[in-house]
Amino acid sequence: MSVLTYSSLCLSLFLATSFFIHPSNATTTTTIQPSDLVNKVCNQTSNYTFCVESLYANPKTPNANRQELAYIIYVSAYLNATSTQEHIAKLLNKNANTSQRPLLLRCARDYTKAVSKLAVAYGDLDSETYNSLAIYSRTASAAADDCQAAFKGTHSPLTTRNEDLKGLCEICVFVSKLFVTS
């Protein structure tokens, strides 16, 4: 099965299993009473508020078990990465002959890698193969770092998107640790 077909299949499954709202549209943490599971995960992240808002952007989160929480965050990260991929394509069309073109092309490659790794992680969730989830999450996060690094010394039109993907991937890493047996 080709990567494109596999990614399309995964996206269809993502959309069929989860409803996604961007964290900035979510209710603030002052009105959310995070579950014990969400607290366990988000207390380990570098941005507790972003974590809670990202997870609670999905209405299934309050009653989610660890498996459902994993699907919620991996879907969110995947949709964020694919949305950024589409945004990069639009920027490339709009800025076809600018000095940012090579930087955007690098970001396009980075986000192709991020989307691919998150799709594989989702497949591993389906097959209950949890050993590599954190590795895939870190690879997707590193892709966002690489994209941001491409713009070093210049303004990046992707800074917020890169930071969001890194934050979502960090949550993915800590959710994946819920499946690791000691």
C-alpha positions in Angstrom: 0.0 0.0 0.0 1.5 3.3 -1.0 2.3 5.9 1.7 -0.2 8.4 0.1 -3.0 5.8 0.2 -2.1 4.7 3.7 -2.1 8.4 4.8 -5.4 9.0 3.2 -6.9 5.9 4.9 -5.5 7.0 8.2 -6.9 10.5 7.7 -10.3 9.0 7.0 -10.1 6.9 10.1 -9.0 9.9 12.1 -11.9 12.0 11.0 -14.3 9.1 11.6 -13.2 8.5 15.1 -12.7 12.0 16.5 -13.9 15.6 16.3 -11.2 18.2 16.4 -11.3 21.8 17.5 -8.1 23.9 17.6 -7.0 24.5 21.2 -7.3 28.2 20.9 -11.1 27.7 20.4 -11.4 25.5 23.4 -12.7 26.4 26.8 -10.0 27.8 29.1 -8.6 25.7 31.9 -10.3 27.9 34.5 -13.6 26.3 33.6 -12.3 22.8 33.0 -11.9 20.3 35.8 -9.3 17.9 34.2 -9.7 14.2 34.9 -7.0 12.4 36.9 -5.7 10.9 33.7 -5.4 14.3 32.0 -3.7 15.8 35.1 -1.3 12.9 35.1 -0.3 13.6 31.5 -0.4 17.4 31.5 1.5 17.8 34.8 4.5 16.3 32.9 4.4 18.7 30.0 6.2 22.0 29.7 2.8 23.8 29.2 0.0 22.5 31.4 -2.6 24.9 30.0 -1.8 24.1 26.4 -2.0 20.4 27.2 -5.4 20.6 29.0 -6.9 22.9 26.3 -5.6 20.7 23.5 -7.0 17.5 25.1 -10.3 19.1 26.1 -10.8 20.5 22.6 -12.2 17.0 22.0 -15.6 16.5 23.7 -14.6 12.8 24.4 -11.8 13.7 26.7 -13.6 14.0 30.1 -14.5 10.3 30.1 -11.5 9.0 28.1 -9.4 6.1 29.2 -5.7 5.9 28.2 -6.4 4.3 24.8 -9.1 6.9 23.9 -6.8 9.7 25.2 -4.0 8.4 22.9 -6.3 8.5 19.9 -7.5 12.0 20.8 -4.0 13.4 21.0 -2.6 11.6 18.0 -5.5 12.6 15.9 -5.0 16.2 17.0 -1.3 16.1 16.2 -1.9 14.5 12.8 -4.6 17.0 11.9 -2.4 19.9 13.0 0.5 18.5 10.8 -1.7 18.0 7.7 -3.2 21.4 8.1 0.3 22.9 8.3 1.3 20.9 5.2 -1.7 22.5 3.3 -0.7 25.9 4.6 2.8 25.5 3.4 1.6 24.5 -0.1 -0.5 27.7 -0.2 2.5 29.7 0.9 4.6 28.1 -1.8 2.0 29.0 -4.4 1.7 32.5 -3.2 5.5 33.1 -2.7 6.7 31.1 -5.7 9.7 33.3 -6.5 10.7 34.7 -3.1 13.7 34.1 -0.9 11.4 32.1 1.4 10.8 29.4 -1.2 13.7 27.2 -0.3 12.8 27.5 3.3 9.2 26.6 2.7 10.3 23.6 0.6 12.4 22.4 3.5 9.4 22.8 5.7 7.2 20.9 3.3 9.7 18.0 3.5 9.8 18.3 7.3 6.0 18.2 7.5 5.8 15.2 5.1 8.0 13.4 7.6 5.9 14.5 10.6 2.6 13.4 9.0 4.1 10.1 8.0 5.4 9.4 11.5 2.1 10.4 13.1 0.2 8.1 10.7 2.5 5.2 11.6 1.9 6.0 15.3 -1.9 5.9 14.7 -1.5 2.5 13.0 0.5 1.3 16.0 -2.4 2.4 18.3 -4.8 0.4 16.2 -2.6 -2.7 16.4 -1.9 -2.1 20.1 1.8 -1.8 19.4 2.9 0.9 21.8 6.7 0.6 22.0 7.6 3.1 19.3 4.9 5.8 19.9 7.2 8.1 21.8 9.9 7.8 19.1 7.4 8.7 16.3 6.2 11.6 18.4 9.7 12.9 19.0 10.5 12.6 15.2 7.4 14.6 14.3 8.4 17.2 16.9 11.9 17.3 15.5 10.4 18.0 12.0 8.7 21.1 13.4 12.1 22.1 15.0 13.8 21.6 11.7 11.2 23.7 9.9 11.6 26.5 12.4 15.4 26.3 12.2 15.2 26.9 8.4 14.0 30.4 9.1 16.8 31.2 11.6 17.5 34.9 11.3 14.4 35.7 9.3 10.7 35.9 10.1 9.0 32.5 9.8 5.3 32.4 8.8 5.1 29.0 10.5 6.3 29.8 14.0 2.9 29.3 15.8 2.2 26.2 13.8 5.6 24.7 14.6 5.2 25.5 18.3 1.7 23.9 18.3 2.9 20.7 16.7 5.8 20.5 19.1 3.4 21.0 22.0 1.0 18.3 20.7 3.9 15.9 20.1 5.1 16.5 23.6 1.7 15.5 24.9 1.8 12.4 22.6 5.1 11.4 24.2 3.6 11.6 27.7 0.4 9.8 26.7 2.6 7.0 25.1 4.3 6.5 28.5 0.9 5.4 29.9 1.4 2.2 27.9 5.0 1.4 28.9 5.2 -1.3 31.5 7.9 -1.0 34.1 
